[in-house]
Amino acid sequence: MEKPFVVDISRELIPEFSRFCVPEHRAKDEAFLKGVALKEAWVRDKLDRGEPFARIAILEGGIAGMVQFQPVPEEGIFHLLCIFVPRKEHWGKGIGSLLLDSLIEEARKPQDWNGGKPASGITVWAFSGEAEGQLSMKDFFLKRGFQPSPDDPDFLSLPLEEGFHLKGKKKPPLYVRQDEDKGRVVILYGPSFCPWEYYFCKLAEQAIEKLTPEIPIRWVNWAEEPEEFQKRGGFEGIVVNGIPIKAFVLEKEEFMREVRGALGLEKGV
């Protein structure tokens, strides 16, 4: 029986790797096509920079799983962005563990971004999203020795050296309000490790348009308009009438409550 093996991303694998997360029935959806293009841009940038950022598991000639991660130089660690084995026939074959082992092996090597020292640990936010019958991300990492943060039980860490100290989940940039954003929606996005991010932005746009069809909507791609992005604090997400929306678009009731509040259509927000 063929065993899975792990390889780095090459430029030849960019197209297959970038659409790996997209379900087959959504492959021709315009939002996902855009999301895949944004991921391809993200991958090319990482390869151009020579940064370690992903590994893939190969089985039967195709990609069976992937792990994506990023250095956090100010903390001397790797942050694991996601680990994904989508097809049921690949579950239980040790692919997830193989991918995690490859990241741990990478982290223990001298890292240019860390002054030539190995990474001192690995962190991960164990978000839900597993398929029915699939081990949850959190359970997977807990079984592998990760420990939850006392401040957030879904933020986990794996020490790789003595003296490792978890500094907590890094807070995202705060939105800096701009007068020009009042009376409109601004969607701030860009190249991403996840092709679903653009899709979620489109869902947000559609929901807001349904509520208030007349409101102008501006999209700002940070890779194409860096000045517009930076003057808003480097914030990525949805801004309505100069107010950032905190709720995720799939949290429909809370998301729309915040949108209505930002538009002055609901009190108490």
C-alpha positions in Angstrom: 0.0 0.0 0.0 1.3 3.4 -1.0 2.2 5.7 1.9 1.8 9.5 1.9 4.9 11.6 1.8 5.5 15.3 2.4 7.0 17.9 0.0 7.6 21.6 -0.1 5.5 23.8 -2.5 7.1 24.2 -6.0 6.0 26.7 -8.6 4.6 23.8 -10.7 2.2 22.9 -7.8 0.9 26.4 -7.3 -2.4 26.0 -9.3 -3.3 22.6 -7.7 -2.3 23.8 -4.2 -4.2 27.1 -4.5 -7.5 25.4 -5.4 -7.1 22.5 -3.0 -9.5 24.0 -0.4 -12.2 24.7 -2.9 -15.0 22.1 -3.1 -15.5 20.6 -6.6 -19.1 21.9 -6.8 -17.8 25.5 -6.3 -14.8 25.3 -8.7 -16.4 27.6 -11.2 -18.0 30.0 -8.8 -16.6 33.5 -9.5 -16.0 34.3 -5.9 -13.9 31.2 -5.5 -12.1 31.8 -8.8 -11.1 35.2 -7.4 -10.1 33.6 -4.1 -7.9 31.1 -5.8 -6.2 33.9 -7.8 -5.5 35.7 -4.5 -4.1 32.6 -3.0 -1.8 32.1 -6.0 -0.5 35.6 -5.5 0.1 34.9 -1.8 2.0 31.7 -2.7 4.2 33.4 -5.3 5.1 36.1 -2.9 6.2 33.6 -0.2 8.2 31.7 -2.8 9.8 34.9 -4.0 10.8 35.8 -0.4 12.1 32.3 0.3 9.9 32.1 3.4 8.9 28.7 4.8 5.1 28.7 4.6 3.5 25.4 3.6 4.0 21.6 3.1 1.8 19.2 1.3 1.2 15.5 1.6 1.2 13.5 -1.6 -0.7 10.3 -2.0 -1.5 8.4 -5.2 0.0 11.2 -7.3 -2.1 14.1 -5.9 -2.3 16.4 -2.9 -4.0 14.7 0.0 -3.4 17.2 2.7 -1.6 20.4 3.6 -0.3 22.5 6.4 0.2 26.2 6.2 2.1 28.4 8.7 3.9 31.7 9.1 6.9 32.9 11.1 6.3 35.3 14.0 9.7 37.0 14.3 8.9 39.2 17.3 8.1 36.0 19.3 10.6 33.6 17.7 7.8 31.1 16.9 5.8 29.6 14.0 2.1 30.2 13.9 0.2 27.4 12.2 -2.5 28.8 10.0 -4.3 25.6 9.1 -3.9 21.9 8.6 -6.4 20.3 6.2 -7.1 16.7 4.9 -10.5 17.1 3.1 -11.3 13.7 1.6 -12.8 11.0 3.8 -10.8 8.2 2.1 -7.6 9.9 3.4 -8.7 10.2 7.0 -7.1 7.8 9.5 -3.9 7.4 7.4 -1.7 9.6 9.5 -1.6 12.4 7.0 -2.4 15.1 9.5 0.3 13.9 11.9 2.8 13.5 9.0 2.2 17.2 8.1 2.5 18.4 11.7 5.7 16.4 12.1 7.1 18.1 9.0 6.4 21.5 10.5 8.0 20.6 13.8 11.0 19.3 11.9 11.2 22.6 10.1 10.7 24.7 13.3 13.7 22.9 14.9 16.0 24.0 12.1 18.0 27.3 12.2 15.7 30.0 10.9 17.0 33.1 9.0 14.0 35.1 10.3 14.9 34.2 13.9 18.6 35.2 13.8 19.7 31.7 12.8 18.0 30.1 15.9 15.3 27.4 15.7 11.7 28.5 16.5 11.0 28.2 20.3 7.4 26.9 19.8 4.3 26.6 17.6 0.9 28.2 18.1 -2.4 27.6 16.5 -6.0 28.8 16.8 -8.1 25.7 16.7 -11.2 26.9 14.9 -14.1 24.5 14.2 -15.1 23.4 10.7 -14.4 19.7 10.7 -16.6 17.5 8.6 -19.0 14.9 10.1 -16.9 12.0 11.5 -13.7 13.9 11.3 -11.5 14.6 14.3 -11.8 18.2 15.4 -8.8 20.4 14.9 -8.6 21.1 18.7 -8.7 17.4 19.6 -6.1 16.7 17.0 -3.6 19.2 18.5 -4.4 18.3 22.1 -3.6 14.7 21.3 -0.2 15.9 19.9 0.8 17.7 23.1 -0.5 21.2 22.4 -1.7 23.1 25.5 -4.5 25.7 25.6 -3.9 29.3 26.6 -5.5 30.2 30.0 -7.0 33.3 28.3 -8.4 31.4 25.3 -9.0 27.6 25.3 -9.0 27.5 21.5 -5.5 29.1 21.3 -3.0 26.3 21.6 0.8 26.1 21.8 3.5 23.5 21.6 6.8 24.4 23.3 9.9 23.3 21.4 12.5 24.5 23.9 12.9 25.2 27.6 11.8 28.6 28.7 9.1 28.9 26.0 6.5 31.5 27.2 3.2 31.9 25.4 2.5 35.6 24.9 -1.1 35.0 23.9 -3.0 35.3 20.7 -1.8 38.2 18.6 -4.4 40.9 18.2 -5.3 42.0 14.7 -4.7 45.6 13.6 -7.3 48.1 14.7 -9.2 50.1 12.0 -8.3 53.8 11.8 -11.4 55.7 10.9 -11.4 57.8 7.7 -13.9 60.5 7.0 -14.3 59.3 3.4 -15.6 55.9 4.8 -18.7 57.5 6.3 -21.9 56.7 4.4 -20.3 53.7 2.5 -19.1 50.2 3.0 -15.4 49.5 2.6 -14.1 45.9 2.2 -10.4 45.6 2.9 -8.8 42.4 1.6 -5.9 41.0 -0.3 -3.8 38.0 -1.2 -4.5 35.3 1.4 -3.6 31.7 2.4 -7.3 30.9 2.3 -9.4 31.2 -0.9 -12.5 31.2 1.3 -11.7 34.7 2.6 -12.8 36.4 -0.6 -15.9 34.3 -0.7 -16.9 35.4 2.8 -16.3 39.1 1.8 -18.7 38.6 -1.1 -21.3 37.1 1.3 -21.0 40.2 3.5 -21.4 42.4 0.5 -24.5 40.6 -0.7 -26.1 40.7 2.8 -25.4 44.4 3.1 -26.8 45.2 -0.4 -29.9 43.3 0.5 -30.4 45.4 3.6 -29.6 48.7 2.0 -29.2 48.5 -1.8 -28.3 52.2 -2.3 -25.2 52.2 -0.2 -21.9 52.6 -2.1 -19.4 49.8 -1.6 -15.6 50.1 -2.1 -13.2 47.2 -2.3 -9.6 47.9 -1.3 -7.0 45.3 -2.2 -4.0 45.9 0.1 -1.6 44.6 -2.6 -2.9 47.0 -5.2 -3.6 50.0 -2.9 -1.2 49.8 0.0 -1.5 53.5 0.9 -5.3 53.2 1.2 -4.9 50.0 3.3 -2.2 51.4 5.6 -4.0 54.6 6.4 -6.8 52.5 7.7 -4.4 50.8 10.1 -3.7 47.7 8.2 -7.2 46.4 9.1 -8.7 43.6 7.0 -12.4 43.1 7.0 -15.7 44.9 6.6 -16.2 48.6 7.5 -19.7 50.1 7.5 -20.2 53.8 7.8 -16.7 54.2 9.3 -17.3 51.4 11.9 -15.5 48.0 11.7 -17.8 45.0 11.9 -16.5 42.5 14.4 -18.9 39.6 13.8 -18.2 36.9 11.2 -20.6 37.0 8.3 -21.7 33.4 9.0 -22.9 34.6 12.4 -25.8 36.0 10.5 -27.9 37.6 13.3 -25.0 39.2 15.0 -23.4 40.3 11.8 -26.6 42.0 10.6 -27.2 43.5 14.0 -23.8 45.2 13.9 -24.4 46.4 10.3 -27.8 47.9 11.2 -26.2 49.5 14.3 -23.4 51.1 12.1 -26.0 52.5 9.8 -28.1 53.9 12.7 -30.9 51.4 12.0 -30.6 49.7 15.4 -29.9 51.1 18.9 -27.5 49.6 21.4 -24.5 48.9 19.1 
